[in-house]
Amino acid sequence: MNAQTMMQLIGALGTFRKEHPKFAGFLELMLKSGIPEDSIIEVTVMKPGENPVTANMKVLQSDIELISALKNMKS
């Protein structure tokens, strides 16, 4: 990733944190505290005028390894 793209990403993350502080804080807490294998992550999207759509996933060891690898990339 080149420096310009990295700076744009950092700026976008700052904007996201400012516009959605509770959600950003929730994500940071969950990632810092760790999400153990067999946890269930569920997401619901509610579009205006439409019924909610929900999906979930059971966290696998391979998911934990992927998150760990992504964390190590930023170091």
RAFENZI-V715056 format. One record per residue. N is the residue number from 1. PSI is psi in radians with two decimals (none if undefined). Layout:
# RAFENZI-V715056
n	psi
N	PSI
N	PSI
This chain:
# RAFENZI-V715056
n	psi
1	2.29
2	2.87
3	-0.69
4	-0.76
5	-0.71
6	-0.74
7	-0.67
8	-0.72
9	-0.75
10	-0.73
11	-0.75
12	-0.67
13	-0.68
14	-0.76
15	-0.77
16	-0.80
17	-0.69
18	-0.70
19	-0.40
20	1.05
21	-0.68
22	-0.76
23	-0.73
24	-0.73
25	-0.71
26	-0.82
27	-0.77
28	-0.75
29	-0.80
30	-0.71
31	-0.66
32	-0.72
33	-0.25
34	2.50
35	1.85
36	2.78
37	2.55
38	0.01
39	2.71
40	2.24
41	2.22
42	2.39
43	2.34
44	2.30
45	2.19
46	1.74
47	2.52
48	2.27
49	0.11
50	2.81
51	2.58
52	2.57
53	2.25
54	2.46
55	2.69
56	2.88
57	2.58
58	2.23
59	2.21
60	2.85
61	-0.66
62	-0.55
63	-0.74
64	-0.72
65	-0.66
66	-0.81
67	-0.73
68	-0.75
69	-0.70
70	-0.70
71	-0.72
72	-0.42
73	-0.59
74	-0.22
75	none
